[in-house]
Amino acid sequence: MRKTKAKKRPLLPDPKFNDQLVTRFVNNLMLDGKKSIAFKIFYDALDIVETKKGDSEKTALEIWKDALTNVMPHVEVRSRRVGGANFQIPMPIRADRKISMAMKWLILYSKKRNDKSMALKLANEVVAASREEGAAYKKKSDTHKMAEANKAFSHFKF
């Protein structure tokens, strides 16, 4: 590469839980620079998760972290051109990319749900992902299945 790699800027932890992961999630959730609205949506969603969790001992934040962990993919397929043919080659994923993919999938499939508010949509997707259900979890399992199906081409690594 010609230019130097950009340095990672430190993220400030969120005000309520003092967690940098929450801030990173809210930054992905934010639209048009409206961070306070994104925080409100996230905190409202966690309040809804708190009411829906039932009799489990976990807090809403722990349920959200479980959901994020359940949605994180470990391998992905990447296209590689070898001798005039394109192959889908399974590759392991870096840790920070795993987290960002999981966050983006949770938000994307929350937006696609049919519920009243974004907080309710996000809460329902988080609860579903923590139970290993829902569209975001299905996306992860589909990614893993595709990598498993193309395991024969793994010797074409980059």
C-alpha positions as CSV (number, residue, x, y, z in Angstrom):
1,M,0.0,0.0,0.0
2,R,1.2,3.5,-0.7
3,K,-0.2,5.3,2.3
4,T,0.3,4.5,5.9
5,K,-2.5,2.6,7.7
6,A,-4.9,5.0,9.5
7,K,-4.6,4.8,13.3
8,K,-7.4,3.5,15.3
9,R,-9.2,6.2,17.2
10,P,-10.1,5.4,20.8
11,L,-13.9,5.1,21.5
12,L,-15.4,6.7,24.5
13,P,-17.4,4.3,26.7
14,D,-21.2,4.9,26.8
15,P,-22.6,6.9,29.7
16,K,-25.0,4.3,31.1
17,F,-23.0,1.0,31.0
18,N,-19.4,2.4,30.6
19,D,-18.8,-0.1,27.8
20,Q,-16.9,0.7,24.5
21,L,-18.8,-2.1,22.7
22,V,-22.1,-0.4,23.3
23,T,-20.7,2.8,21.8
24,R,-19.5,0.9,18.8
25,F,-22.9,-0.6,18.3
26,V,-24.6,2.7,18.7
27,N,-22.3,4.3,16.1
28,N,-23.4,1.6,13.7
29,L,-27.1,2.2,14.6
30,M,-26.8,5.9,14.2
31,L,-28.3,7.6,11.1
32,D,-27.4,11.2,9.9
33,G,-25.1,11.8,12.9
34,K,-28.1,11.6,15.4
35,K,-26.1,9.9,18.1
36,S,-28.5,10.8,21.0
37,I,-31.4,9.3,19.2
38,A,-29.4,6.1,18.5
39,F,-28.5,5.9,22.2
40,K,-32.2,6.4,23.1
41,I,-33.2,3.6,20.7
42,F,-30.5,1.2,22.1
43,Y,-31.4,1.9,25.8
44,D,-35.1,1.6,25.1
45,A,-34.4,-1.7,23.4
46,L,-32.5,-3.0,26.4
47,D,-35.4,-1.9,28.7
48,I,-37.7,-4.0,26.5
49,V,-35.3,-6.9,26.6
50,E,-35.3,-6.6,30.4
51,T,-39.1,-7.0,30.5
52,K,-39.1,-9.9,28.0
53,K,-36.2,-11.9,29.5
54,G,-38.5,-13.6,32.0
55,D,-36.9,-15.4,34.9
56,S,-33.3,-15.6,33.7
57,E,-30.6,-14.2,36.0
58,K,-28.8,-12.3,33.2
59,T,-29.1,-8.6,32.7
60,A,-30.3,-7.1,29.5
61,L,-26.7,-6.1,28.6
62,E,-25.5,-9.7,29.1
63,I,-28.3,-10.9,26.8
64,W,-27.3,-8.4,24.2
65,K,-23.7,-9.5,24.4
66,D,-24.8,-13.2,24.1
67,A,-26.8,-12.3,21.0
68,L,-23.8,-10.5,19.5
69,T,-21.6,-13.6,20.3
70,N,-24.2,-15.9,18.7
71,V,-24.3,-13.9,15.5
72,M,-20.5,-13.6,15.1
73,P,-19.3,-15.6,12.1
74,H,-15.9,-17.4,12.4
75,V,-15.3,-18.0,8.7
76,E,-16.5,-16.4,5.4
77,V,-16.1,-17.1,1.8
78,R,-14.1,-14.8,-0.5
79,S,-14.0,-14.9,-4.3
80,R,-10.7,-15.7,-5.9
81,R,-10.0,-16.0,-9.6
82,V,-7.8,-19.1,-10.4
83,G,-7.2,-20.0,-14.0
84,G,-10.2,-18.3,-15.5
85,A,-12.7,-19.6,-12.9
86,N,-13.9,-17.9,-9.8
87,F,-13.8,-19.9,-6.6
88,Q,-15.4,-19.2,-3.2
89,I,-12.6,-19.8,-0.8
90,P,-13.3,-20.1,3.0
91,M,-11.2,-17.7,5.1
92,P,-11.0,-17.1,8.8
93,I,-12.2,-13.7,10.0
94,R,-10.2,-11.2,12.1
95,A,-11.7,-10.5,15.5
96,D,-12.7,-6.8,14.9
97,R,-14.3,-7.8,11.6
98,K,-16.3,-10.5,13.4
99,I,-17.7,-8.0,15.8
100,S,-18.6,-5.4,13.1
101,M,-20.3,-8.0,10.9
102,A,-22.4,-9.2,13.9
103,M,-23.4,-5.7,14.8
104,K,-24.3,-4.8,11.2
105,W,-26.3,-8.0,10.7
106,L,-28.2,-7.4,14.0
107,I,-29.1,-3.9,13.0
108,L,-29.9,-4.8,9.4
109,Y,-32.3,-7.6,10.3
110,S,-33.8,-5.5,13.1
111,K,-34.7,-2.9,10.5
112,K,-36.4,-5.5,8.4
113,R,-38.7,-6.7,11.2
114,N,-42.4,-5.8,11.3
115,D,-42.8,-4.1,14.6
116,K,-43.9,-0.6,15.7
117,S,-40.7,1.1,16.8
118,M,-37.0,0.6,16.1
119,A,-36.4,-0.1,19.8
120,L,-39.0,-2.9,19.7
121,K,-37.5,-4.3,16.5
122,L,-34.0,-4.3,17.9
123,A,-35.1,-5.8,21.2
124,N,-36.9,-8.7,19.4
125,E,-33.9,-9.4,17.2
126,V,-31.6,-9.4,20.2
127,V,-33.8,-11.8,22.2
128,A,-34.1,-14.1,19.1
129,A,-30.3,-14.0,18.5
130,S,-29.6,-14.8,22.2
131,R,-31.8,-17.9,21.8
132,E,-30.0,-18.8,18.6
133,E,-33.0,-17.9,16.4
134,G,-33.9,-15.0,14.1
135,A,-32.7,-13.7,10.8
136,A,-29.2,-12.5,12.0
137,Y,-28.4,-15.9,13.4
138,K,-29.6,-17.6,10.2
139,K,-27.3,-15.3,8.2
140,K,-24.4,-16.5,10.3
141,S,-25.3,-20.2,9.9
142,D,-25.7,-19.7,6.1
143,T,-22.3,-18.1,6.0
144,H,-20.8,-21.1,7.8
145,K,-22.7,-23.6,5.6
146,M,-21.3,-21.9,2.5
147,A,-17.8,-22.0,3.9
148,E,-18.3,-25.7,4.7
149,A,-19.6,-26.5,1.2
150,N,-16.5,-24.8,-0.4
151,K,-14.0,-26.4,2.0
152,A,-12.5,-28.3,-1.0
153,F,-11.1,-25.0,-2.4
154,S,-9.4,-23.9,0.8
155,H,-6.0,-24.8,-0.7
156,F,-6.3,-21.8,-3.0
157,K,-5.7,-19.4,0.0
158,F,-4.6,-15.9,-0.8
